[in-house]
Amino acid sequence: MIDETLLDAEEKMEKAVSVAKEDLAAVRTGRANPSMFSRIVVEYYGSPTPLNQLASVAIPEARMAVIKPYDASQLNAVEKAIRDSDLGVNPSNDGSIIRVVIPQLSEERRREMVKVAKGKGEDAKVSVRNIRRKAKEELDRLVKDGEVGEDEGTRAEKELENVTHRYVAQIDELVKHKEAELLEV
């Protein structure tokens, strides 16, 4: 019972960290990155479809992305979706591919993006702590119901605490790395 609870909590924490990685990857840094286009949705024959299913994204230079739709008839729809996205970029279409030049971030904008990254990191840490709280409630219930002894319950809580600290440290490291990436000119 205890092992199942701890394993379940650890799996959920692992998922929270991977979601944090995705969220942080979507924060713009002034450099082109294929993951910055992962949240863009294109109207494809009437149904919303993720951009990465409709086109290939290549990064030929540090501040340029080239998007090549698999279906050439969707070039304008893809361009419109990129233009309407929250990326703040202006794509140019040459008839077969779309070029997106990523503008350099101002110092002020970099600082704002650092705040956004820290906020996303904090959200991830809150979700890890919520997972810990639920697992602790489950462990307390097991001890209270007499399914496990108090010593086992205490040992499991310490283990849960160690696992939580490990995942919170991973999130802190991700945020620190993103902050360094953002502040690098």
N, C-alpha and C positions, 0 to 999 in steps of 0.2 A: 504493500500500500504506500509506504513512505517513498520507496524508490520510484513508483509510478508517478506520484505527485511531483517529486523533484525533477524527474525526466520531462514530464509535461511542462513544468515551469521553464526548464532550460530550453526546450524546443521553442516555446513562445517567445522567450527572450532573444533567442537566435533570430527568429523571424523579425522581431522589433528592430534588431541591429541591421538586418538586411534592408528593411524598409527605410531606416535612417540613411543607409548608404545611397539608396535610390533617390531619396529626397535631397540629400546633399549634392549628389551628382547633377541634379536639375538646377541647382543654384548657379547662375551665370558668373563666369570668372573673367571674361574678356578674351578667353581662348575658345576656339571651336572644340566641340566635344559631341560625339554622336548621341550621347544620352540626353543632351539638352533638347533633342527633338522627340524624345520618347513619349512625351505626354501630349503631343499634337495629334488631333483627331481630324481626319479629312472626310468630307461627304463623298462617299464612293458609291455611285449608282443609288443614291437615296439612303444609304445606311452609313452611320459614322464608323470609320475604320482607323485604327492607329496608323500613323505615318510610316512606322518601321515595317508594316505589312505591305505597304504600297510602293515603297521606294528604297533604294540603297543610299546610305549616307557615307560619304568619304570625306576625309580631312586632309586635303593636299598641303595646306599651310596652317600655321598655328592659329591664324585668325580668319580662316575661310573654310566653309563647308560646301560640298557639292552634293546635291540631291538629284538622283536620277530615278524617276518613276519607272516601274516595270511596264506600266501601261502608258504610252506617250499621250494618249487622249486625256489623261488626268493631270497633265502638267499645270494647267491653270488652276485647277481645284487645289492641288498641293501648294502652289505658290500662294493662293489666297489664304489657306489655312495657316501657313507660316507667317504671313503678314498680319493676320488677325490674332495670332497667339500673343502671349504675354512676354515674348522674348525681346521685343523692341528692336527687331531687325527689319531690314528692307531687302527682300530677296529680288534677284534679277534673273529673268528667264531668257535663255537664248534659243529657245525652240526645241531643245532636246534635254537640257539639264537646267537646274536652278542653282545659282550661286548665291551663297549667303555670306556676306562679309560681316564679321563680328566687330562692332565698334569698340575702341579702347574704353575702358571704364574710367570715369573721373575718380579722383581721390574720395570725394564725398559719396559717390555711388558704391565704391569699394567698401567703405565703412558701413553703408546701409546693408550691403550683401553679407558682410560679416555678422551683423545683427540678425539677419534672416537665418544664416547658417546656425548661429548660436541658438536661436529660437527653435529651429528644427531639431537640434541636438537635445535641447531641454524637453521638447515634446517626446522624443524617443526615450529619454531617461524617465520621464513620468510614466510612460507605458510599461517600462521594465519594472518600476517600483509598484505599479498596480498589479502586475503579474506576481511579484513577490508577495504583496499583501494577500492576494487571493490564495496563493499556495500556503502561506502561513495560516490563514483561516482554516484551510483544509487540514493542515497538520494539527492545529489546535483541536479541531473537531475529532480527529482520529484519537488523540490523547484523551480527550474528554469522554469519548464513547468507550474507552478502554480497549480499543483495537490494537494500540501500541503502547508501550511503556513510556513513562515520562523521560527517562534517560534517552531512549531512542528518539523521542520527539525533540528533545533539546539538541541532540546531535544533528538531526535533520534540519533544524532551524539554523544552526551554525553553517551547515553545508549550503543551505539556501542563501544565507547572507553572503558567503564567499562567492557563489555563482553570480549573485546580483552585483557585487562589487566588480567582478571580472567583466560583465557586460557593460556596466556603467563606464568603466575605464576604457573599453573599446569605443564606446560612443564619444567619450571625451577626446580620444585619440583621433577619431574621424573628424571631429569638429576642429581640432587643433590643426590638422593637416589641411582642411578646407580653408581655414583662416589664413594660413601661410600662403596657400595657393592664391587666395584673393588679394592679399596685400603685396604679392610679388609683382613688380612692374615690368 
